[in-house]
Structure formats: structure tokens, C-alpha cells
Amino acid sequence: MRWSGTLTGALAQACTVLATLLGGLTASSSADAAMLSKLFGPEMVKRGYSAAFAAAITSSAAIITALIPPGIGLIIYGYLADVSVGRLFLAGVVPGLLLAGSLFLTTWVIARRRGYAPARPHFAGWREVGIAAKDAIWALLIPVFIIVGLRYGIFTTTEAGAITVLVTIVIGAFVYRELNWAKVPGVLRETVLDTSSVMLLICAASAFGFYLAWERLPPAMAAWMVGLTRDPQMLLLLINVLLIVLGTAVEGTAALIILTPIFVPVILKSGIDPVQFGIVLVTNLTIAGITPPVGQMMFISCAVLRVPMEVYSVEILPFLGAMCAVLLLITFVPGISLWLPDLIMGR
């Protein structure tokens, strides 16, 4: 808030900043949606933001996690498509920052129209920022600890979430001394209730996705679509349309596992770079996580903030439009995804 408190829609902007910074910790958009909606949602509602808007921005900001390394979706795609995961990680950075920029702009426009005022009238000053940074130094060191652990193979990307919990408990209990044993039962109870309600919804969505896979509907749709054109640009556009349609009914990871072996040989024959396609594929399927009726991040934010799906569906439209614009940009301009890996790792 010292940094972004003077911005229009300050809390919502801070939510996007935090999602961008923490993307490399959890590697999971669903985990980030749970964290952001729990942390920012209630505070935003207290300060006059609508609960639906809070659910929309927290679920949308969580999408950035899929592209900021080390995203789980990029790892799965790299393994299935036999593509360098290192190049995929580098390729996701610029699109991830573009998604963050699109959310900043959309939030600013909506906040101005609705009168979501800045949290403070003037910039706090560098002295105040320095004091806040000093107070937060242990919390700010958590990302460094996790990234070092991942870099040197101390733990995996999936284990990083659990390690973050343990480190946070130690810092909260012994450094900041705001966490004590008396609060633990309440924390665990709330965690179990929120997680179980969301997991029931996700299980139902996964069952439906399994049925579609059993009936081989996604491969049939993909084969039909590929037969329509061999033009690379048109092929990517058709794939995007297909993914958006499937994403409304099939859970993202399941769709990624089903469709990657089908699409990769086709895009290679069409001359499309597999690294660029991986970014397009993961971005599209992650954006599907905020679309009704089975979007995982939608379920999580709506469950935490008690927002009806029909209200959320209207509130998410501006954010969905902004992110689809970024998706089209990275689809038709390969250099956005490829220039950083080409610069650092060569062609």
C-alpha cells in the first residue's frame, strides 16, 4: 500500500502486483486464487469494493501464475511435447507481464467509473517505503528462499507450496509473533471448509471432463478443426476458439494432457514454433479457469467471497476481454514469446 496506495483502485492493483511477484512460489493458479481471494477479498469489500469485483480481480490475477516461472502447466506441456522447459519458462515472462498490464488498465478503468478511490491522497515518501520494507524484510525473503530451493533442487515446484507454509509459520510465530497456537485450530478449520467446498466443485467438473475424454470428443473436434486449414495463423486462431469452447467444460490440466499430443505434430508440420504454441496453449486453458461453468479459479474466488456464479459471470467480462486481447497478441506475434529465450539461450 505504500507503493500503490495512490493509484485508483489501489487494493485491486496491489492484488495484481502480488500475483505477479508470487507466481514463482506456488506454480499453481488455483493456489494463488485461494490465497488472493482470502487475503484481498474481505479487505476490498470492507473498503467499498463489490464482492463480485473482488472475486473477478482475484481470480483473474491468479492467471498470471501460469506463465511466470515455474508454472505447472508449462512443465506438463514441456514433458508431453518434448520441448525445453527452460525455454518455456523464459518464454512465459513477457506474456505474463502483458497479462498483468492488461489487468492494471482494466482495473483502472472500472475503478474510475465506480469511484473506487485511492487508499491515500499522496505518495507516502521514500522514508515510509523504506520503513515498510524493513518491517516486511522477512516476508520478502520468502520468495528468495523458495527460488533458491527450486534452483538447486532442494525441493520440487509442487513441494514449494508446502515449504512456503512451513516457512510462513516459522516467520509468523517467531519473527512477527502474530501467529500463536491458539489461532491454529481456527486456521485449520477455515482451511478445511474452504478447500472441501471448492474440491467438491472441481471433482464434479473433472468427472464431466473424464466423460468427454471417454467419449473422445476433444480429439474428434481437434481432428475436424485441423482438417479445415493448413495456414499457420488461421490454424492457431481455430485452435484458440476450440480451446475456449472446451475450456468452459473441461478442467485445464486434463485438457492440456489430452490435447498436447494431438496438436503438437500438427503445429510442427505447419511451421509453428512449439515454444510459442506452448505459451498460447497454457494461456488459453488457464484463462478458461475464470469462465463459467467449470472454471477452477472462478469456483475458488466465488466460494471464498460467497459470490453467486451469475453475478460473477457479468463482472468478469471486462477482465476476460482484456486477457483475450493479450492472448491474440501472443498468438499472432511470435516474437513476444520467443525473443527472451532466443536472447538468453539462443535459437
Number of C-alpha atoms within 10 A of each C-alpha: 17 18 15 19 20 17 22 22 25 22 24 28 24 18 23 25 17 15 25 21 14 18 26 24 29 27 26 23 27 24 17 27 28 24 20 23 28 18 13 18 27 15 14 21 15 10 12 11 21 17 22 24 23 28 31 29 27 29 32 29 29 32 33 34 30 29 32 27 26 26 26 20 26 31 21 18 28 21 12 16 18 11 16 15 19 15 22 28 23 24 27 31 19 18 23 24 15 18 25 24 17 20 25 22 14 19 23 18 14 16 21 13 9 11 12 22 19 18 17 15 10 11 15 15 10 11 9 13 15 12 12 14 14 12 12 12 11 15 17 12 10 18 18 13 16 23 18 13 16 18 12 9 10 11 16 14 24 15 14 21 16 13 20 17 11 12 15 17 16 14 17 16 14 12 13 13 11 11 16 11 8 8 10 11 10 11 10 10 11 12 12 12 12 15 15 12 14 21 15 11 16 19 12 12 20 19 13 16 23 16 13 16 16 10 11 12 14 21 17 10 12 17 14 11 15 18 9 11 13 15 12 17 15 13 20 22 15 17 19 21 14 16 24 19 14 20 26 20 21 29 25 27 17 15 21 22 14 16 18 18 14 16 19 20 12 16 18 13 10 16 11 17 13 21 26 22 23 26 28 25 26 26 27 24 28 30 26 28 27 29 24 18 18 24 26 26 32 28 30 30 31 25 20 21 17 13 20 13 17 11 13 23 17 12 19 21 14 16 24 20 13 16 24 19 14 18 21 15 15 22 21 16 12 17 14 18 27 23 16 18 20 14 10 10 11 10 9
